[in-house]
Amino acid sequence: MTGSRVVLLGVSMADWFPGALATILRSKGIRFASHERSGYSRLVLRDVQGEWSGVTVKADVVELTQPMAWLSQLRAAGPNQNAMISIPHWTVTVNPDTTRSSTNISSTTVTILDGISTAFVGLRRWVPAASATNGTVAFGQQSLALASAEWKSGQLDFQIQPVVGRPDVQATVQLQTADPMKLTVRWPGRDLEAQANLRRSGGLWSVDGDLAWRTNHAGFKAEFAPGNVGPRVATATLVGWAVPSDVLVLKGYDQPVVSASVEWASDHFVGHTSIHAAVADARRLADQPQAISHIRTAGR
């Protein structure tokens, strides 16, 4: 294709591309009411709506990079990419009754994670950067407000707005083309932080990570096999968790220390829990026990 034809294609694309885009989006269950150009390189869609099996997505405005500018950005991909898709206000509404009735039995944890992994491979290749703000996710009577979400260089960062009377949750998700995918969730107002790695190997998905609360840590592992929603095996362990005085006070005792473990395999679980607290006053040592309790549970 000669240079003049490329220029002609780029100029004429602004006229025919919106119609072609509308046809493609309709085939995917997405419609928009109107469109307009924003300069040479951007296209604005208004009143965008998509519906899939009880899930409805709406956006007042979706701003896209035009195809020629999009391809130019792909060639110049780097850490400082501008958002190729921008959504300033959006909502996702999930009808729990409809989604339950339409859930396919084949949607196991492995198939869901496979789909997510494949989708993010495509996003990394074709959409280096995107952003959304002022979002709401509603599930039945519950709702969650997202202040912002940004996708750039294979990493998704989003912040959840605070609900009444509670601090906000800051969540950072890093998803990569190759294993492991990494997830980090931070809740500063509760001194909580969780990290997890997800890997696919030999037809299985495995997850391992750490949950930190103040100075305490708990480790967890799980393995998911095809054909099941729940894990094939899973373990969680916490050792020497110091329970602070603002959470629990045992009169006459020092700060309690908790250790626990849970193991799940072959549809059975076994759990062990122990709580230990030393007598605060050594002179009363003979009158009060140091070990508070030790509990073992099992079931299926």
Disulfide bonds with the S-S distance in Angstrom:
none
